[in-house]
Amino acid sequence: MRLRSVLPAVLGAGLLLAAVPAPASAAEGRFRYDYVTAEGYEATGFLNSPPDGECVDLPGVGDENPEPGHSPKNRTDAWATVFTGTDCQGDSFTLRPHTGGASARLKVRSVVFSS
């Protein structure tokens, strides 16, 4: 009799655990890029442990700045796909985890990370 009362409780707990959404993950590490500010100054932007699977418009090089970012360096543990436009639009280029990077010729305005 005891088995009949334990079995439904275990099954119910298993179903509850399966229904709970997993916490949002993030790429561990740092993504960096260089850019010229709207005022004309050289700057470097960083994303520390950026969200995984979400498009991120890079601060400082959005639509408000006529100059896109350049020279991206991916030091995260996830693949980084950079885009020439905001909202992950336009031409794209993928940077490998930990060591991926590109020269100043690669122009970027947004990025998405994937594990």
C-alpha positions as CSV (number, residue, x, y, z in Angstrom):
1,M,0.0,0.0,0.0
2,R,2.8,2.3,0.8
3,L,4.2,1.9,-2.8
4,R,0.9,3.1,-4.2
5,S,1.1,6.4,-2.4
6,V,4.8,7.0,-3.0
7,L,4.7,6.3,-6.8
8,P,2.2,9.1,-7.7
9,A,4.2,11.6,-5.5
10,V,7.5,10.7,-7.3
11,L,5.8,11.0,-10.7
12,G,4.2,14.3,-9.8
13,A,7.6,15.7,-8.6
14,G,9.2,14.6,-11.8
15,L,6.6,16.3,-13.9
16,L,7.0,19.5,-11.9
17,L,10.7,19.5,-12.4
18,A,10.3,19.0,-16.2
19,A,7.9,21.9,-16.4
20,V,10.1,24.4,-14.6
21,P,12.0,26.5,-17.2
22,A,15.8,26.4,-17.1
23,P,17.6,29.6,-16.0
24,A,18.9,31.8,-18.8
25,S,22.4,31.0,-19.7
26,A,25.2,33.4,-20.5
27,A,28.5,33.0,-22.4
28,E,31.3,33.1,-19.8
29,G,34.1,35.5,-20.6
30,R,34.5,38.9,-22.4
31,F,33.8,40.1,-25.9
32,R,35.5,43.3,-27.0
33,Y,35.5,45.6,-30.0
34,D,37.0,49.0,-30.9
35,Y,35.2,52.0,-32.3
36,V,35.3,55.7,-32.8
37,T,32.8,57.7,-30.7
38,A,30.3,60.1,-32.2
39,E,32.7,62.8,-30.9
40,G,35.7,61.3,-32.8
41,Y,37.5,59.6,-29.9
42,E,39.0,56.1,-30.1
43,A,37.2,53.7,-27.6
44,T,37.0,50.1,-26.7
45,G,33.7,48.4,-25.8
46,F,33.2,45.3,-23.7
47,L,30.5,42.7,-23.1
48,N,31.1,40.7,-20.0
49,S,29.4,37.3,-19.8
50,P,26.8,38.3,-22.5
51,P,23.5,36.5,-22.7
52,D,23.4,33.3,-24.9
53,G,21.0,33.3,-27.8
54,E,19.9,36.9,-27.6
55,C,20.8,39.6,-30.1
56,V,22.9,42.4,-28.5
57,D,23.3,45.8,-30.2
58,L,26.8,46.9,-29.3
59,P,26.9,50.0,-27.1
60,G,28.4,53.0,-28.7
61,V,28.0,51.8,-32.3
62,G,24.3,51.7,-32.8
63,D,22.2,53.8,-35.2
64,E,23.2,57.0,-33.2
65,N,26.8,56.6,-34.4
66,P,27.6,56.8,-38.1
67,E,30.8,54.7,-37.5
68,P,30.4,51.0,-36.8
69,G,32.6,49.1,-34.4
70,H,35.6,47.0,-35.7
71,S,38.3,44.5,-34.7
72,P,36.0,42.2,-32.6
73,K,37.7,39.8,-30.2
74,N,35.7,36.9,-28.8
75,R,37.1,35.7,-25.4
76,T,33.9,34.0,-24.3
77,D,33.3,30.2,-24.2
78,A,30.6,30.5,-26.9
79,W,30.5,31.1,-30.6
80,A,29.9,34.8,-31.5
81,T,28.2,35.8,-34.7
82,V,28.7,39.5,-35.5
83,F,26.6,41.5,-37.8
84,T,27.1,44.7,-39.9
85,G,23.7,46.1,-38.8
86,T,21.8,46.6,-35.6
87,D,19.3,44.0,-34.5
88,C,21.5,41.2,-35.9
89,Q,20.7,42.3,-39.5
90,G,23.1,42.5,-42.5
91,D,26.2,40.5,-43.3
92,S,27.5,38.3,-40.6
93,F,30.8,36.6,-39.6
94,T,31.3,34.0,-36.9
95,L,34.1,34.1,-34.3
96,R,35.2,30.9,-32.5
97,P,35.2,30.7,-28.7
98,H,38.2,31.9,-26.7
99,T,40.5,32.9,-29.6
100,G,38.2,34.3,-32.3
101,G,39.0,37.7,-33.7
102,A,39.1,39.8,-36.8
103,S,40.9,42.9,-38.1
104,A,39.7,46.5,-38.4
105,R,38.3,45.6,-41.8
106,L,35.4,43.7,-40.1
107,K,32.7,46.3,-39.2
108,V,30.2,45.3,-36.5
109,R,27.1,46.8,-34.8
110,S,25.5,43.7,-33.1
111,V,26.3,40.2,-32.0
112,V,24.6,37.0,-30.9
113,F,26.3,34.2,-28.8
114,S,25.6,30.5,-29.1
115,S,27.0,27.6,-27.1
